Amino acid sequence: MPVSANRVWRQLPNEIRVAACQIFWAESKGAEKQFLFATLAKAKNVREAFVRKSPTERLVNWTAATLSLPDPIVDDLLKKYLLHEHRAVIVSFLDLLNIPHAEGMIEENFDYTTLTNERVQEAARSLLASADRTGSELYLKYLVLQGGPWAGIEEVLPTGE
């Protein structure tokens, strides 16, 4: 089955979803939160004003328990979590590919056309053999969701999940 944002989200253990939501609610700005307020209100069948006034702990738990979220929200939750909890995995992968970056954030002028599918897949295999298997798998799934030069990573991801 192809990787999808919601499939990745649903497959995560609850404690990782909670951790991702804690980071999101602590670090996100108004516009990012606004979209999630509306989504949670609809999912919980409550007024958006009620959601906005809810304590952060409730928002975290509601978000973590909502297994079907819009892709942009899941993308943001995963990105913030990976940068916060697994930045070393990101840095390691980018270093394997000799991609210029600042603390895991790829430099804007990087030419993705220089990446071959074979190089990307080989770096993905190396990353999967690293000590942080959970972080590596999650990061690689996140990259597959981004498409482009990362799409071929799906072929080297473990199956049966």
Residue pairs with C-beta under 8 A, 6 or more apart in sequence:
1 7
2 154
3 141
3 144
3 145
3 154
3 157
4 71
4 145
5 69
5 71
5 74
5 75
5 78
5 145
6 67
6 68
6 69
6 71
6 74
8 74
8 78
8 138
8 141
8 142
8 145
9 17
9 67
9 69
9 74
9 77
9 78
10 67
10 68
11 161
12 20
12 138
14 64
16 81
16 138
17 63
17 64
18 60
18 61
18 64
19 81
19 85
20 64
20 77
20 78
20 80
20 81
21 59
21 60
21 61
21 63
21 64
21 77
22 60
23 80
23 81
23 84
23 85
24 32
24 36
24 63
24 76
24 77
24 80
24 81
25 33
25 56
25 59
25 60
25 63
26 56
27 80
27 84
28 36
28 76
28 80
32 76
35 70
35 72
35 73
36 63
36 69
36 73
37 48
37 51
37 52
38 48
39 66
39 69
39 70
39 73
40 51
40 59
40 62
40 63
40 66
41 47
41 48
41 50
41 51
43 62
43 66
43 68
44 51
44 62
51 59
51 62
54 62
63 69
63 77
69 77
71 145
75 142
75 145
78 138
78 142
78 145
79 142
82 89
82 90
82 135
82 138
82 139
82 142
83 90
83 104
85 135
86 132
86 135
86 136
86 138
86 139
87 103
87 104
88 132
88 135
89 127
89 130
89 132
89 135
89 136
89 139
90 104
90 139
91 101
91 103
91 104
92 127
92 130
93 123
93 124
93 127
93 136
93 139
93 140
94 101
94 104
94 106
96 123
96 126
96 127
97 115
97 119
97 120
97 123
99 106
99 107
99 110
99 115
100 106
100 107
100 110
101 107
112 148
112 149
113 149
115 149
117 149
117 152
120 149
120 150
120 152
120 153
121 152
121 153
121 155
121 156
124 140
124 153
124 156
124 157
125 156
127 136
127 139
127 140
128 136
128 137
128 140
128 156
128 157
128 158
130 136
137 157
137 158
140 153
140 156
140 157
141 157
143 150
143 153
144 150
144 151
144 153
144 154
144 157
